């Protein structure tokens, strides 16, 4: 029998119908969760935890003394929400008793983290959740099929197979419980409750639509694993004005917001005209305009098919550069590329980028990133040789390899270079606009200082559009449809050495 005096006692509150099985040889859903949680917590803490639940069937049994004592001793409650749970008077009493007890014992929240962990076994409308846990973010052990919109609970071990999604949720739950137990231990040892491994960086990870929830959960998991605080840490209100107030308060605590844009427009809160996804993005945009230290990362999957016209219109507006602020970044990449950009941005905010920049300043080389289309490889040769002979280090785009490798090399070059020349030869107007856009986003790739000099070198093949081309995005527009001559670089080089 487990030691009820263990400092790791965890009380599982559940509806007994959720542990019933279809066949006698199956292990109940709650029984499996109980066993898996014990094992994972023991592995994480190095101690066998005391995880307790009432094994008796609830019928006309009274809320007996044993349960009251177990709730009173518990440091953490795991509430397994389901239709049966919200309909159970017994389960409501367990939560009420736990909240009553911990109110006089360190409080329900430790360092803004709740001591109740809401495991959502089956979707239940939020307004039906017990009020004590209604606003808590839940660990959803189910998914919604995007075609049929039907709910599917994650397989927790019929036979020998456990679905990866189940293990992901279990890992999130176990790690978060482990972190809270460490906070409680630190609090009892004196000196407050510092968050273990806290970097001091707070990130706003915007709520998204159901199709991108796996990506959302993955990003949240990795941010937390690196010691970053992730907001919102509670469910957003469903009433528009209250939602906006809550989002503003969370955003003001953050230096970066991440917005995942899916196939659906999303839920429109009461008394609002736009979806919660669009509202969060707009509020973050307003903060980005007001505070130079704050920025947004907006991400769309590479192959996105929109489920409705309103979402397609919303995304088309996003693709218009006018909605972006300096330091914002709009990405249409793989998830792995998104994670790379997030890490670069957070490295910059943590001071790692400044250290790299200081090391680069000790390097005597002056680096010029020469951006060009693959078809211009032969045409840039004389320009490349001239810069090299003047002892500039010329950086070139990567053309071979995976798309993610090519993108990463391009961003790294923008991060470390001293100057940029965009060679506009065979690349079309969309190509040129993309490169100018990347130039504006250099800060988002981890760059900490300004680019000293920039130029667009307009070259052959000649056409009327190129003859009229002009922009304030760069220091110089060099127009030369003939063979390269050193004199044409004079405005650019003057800016570089000034």
C-alpha positions, 0 to 999 in steps of 0.5 A: 500500500502506498504511503499516504504521507508522501509529499508527492500525493496526487489525487485523481478525481474521476467518474467511475463510468469512465473506467468501465471496459467493454470486455473483462480483460481490458484495463480501464481508461482511468486505471491505465492513466493512473499506472502510466502517470505513476511510472512517468512521475517516478522516472522524472522525479527519482521517487515513487509518487503516491497517486491515489484514487477511490476504487469503489463504485459510486452509487448511494455511497456517501462522500466518506471519510477516507476520500475526505482525508485523501483529498485533504492530504493531496498536493495536486488534483488530476480532474478527468473531465467527461460527460459523466464527470460534469454530471457527478455530484460526487466529483464536484464535491471532490473539487470543492473540498480540494479547493477549500483545503489548499486555500489555507495551505499555500493556495490553489495557485503556485507561481501562477500555476494551478494545483488542479490539472484538468485532463479532458477525456471527452469533449464537454462544452466549457460552460459545463465544466465545474467553475473551479476548473472552467478557465484552466487549460486542459490536457485533451486526450482526444482529437477531432477528425477534420473531415467528419468533425467526429471526436476520437479518444486517443488509444491508451493501450488496448493490446500492445499499441499506445498512440503517440498522441496519448504519450504526448499528452501524458508527457505534458501532464507528467512534466507539468505536475513534476514542475509544480511539485518542485515549486511546492518543495522550494516554497516549503524550503523557504525563499519563495518558489522560483520556476525551475529553469525559468529563462525569464522570457515570456512568450504568447502562443496564440490560441488556434483552430483545431487543425493546428492544435497538434502543432500548437501543443508541440510548440508549447511543449518545446517552449516550456522544455526550454524554460520559457513561460508560455501564455495564455495559461488559462482558457480565453473568455468567450465574451469579446470585450473580456477576451480582449482584456485578457489577451492584452494583459497577457501580451503586455507580459511577453516580448514575442507572440506566435500565431498559427494560422490554420484552414478554418476562420475560428470561433467568433466570441460573443459581442465580437465581429472577428474570430479569436485568432484574428483578434489575438493577431490584431492586438499583438500587432497593436503592441508591436507598433507601440513597443519596439522590443515586442514582435510577432511570428505569424505562421502558415503551413506550406500546403494550406487549403482553406475551409471557407472564404472568410479564412481565405480573405483573412489570409490574403490580407495577412500576405499584404506587407502593410499589416507587418511591423518591423521585426514581425515575420510571416512564414509559410514553411515547415514546422521544423523551420518555424521552430528554428526561427522561434529559437533564433528569435528567443536566443536574440532576446535572451542575449545569446545573439548579442554575444554572437554579435560581439564575437563577430565584431572582433572578426576583421572580415567585412561580409557582403551577401550577394543575393541572386537567382541561379540563372545569374550565376555566370553574370555575377562572376565579375562583380563577385571577383571585384569584391573579393579582390578588394578583400571583402568576404562575399556570401552566396545563396545556397542552391543545392539541398533541402528547401529547409537548408536553403532557407536556413542558409539564406537567413544565416547570411542575412544575420551575419552579413555587413552589407547586401547586394540584391542582383536583379537579373533573371529573377522576376518581380515577385522574386525581387519583392521577396528578397526585399521583404527578407531584408526587412525581416533580418531582425527576425532571423536573430540579427541585432545590428543594422545592415551597413549598406544595401543595394539592388543591382538592376541588370540584364535582361533589360525591360521597361519595368526594370528601367523604371524600378525605384525603391527606398528599401535600400541605400542605392539602386544600381542600374547597369544593363552592360558589362560590370564596371567598378564605377557603378558600385561607388554609391554602395561602397561609399555607404559601406565604408562611411 
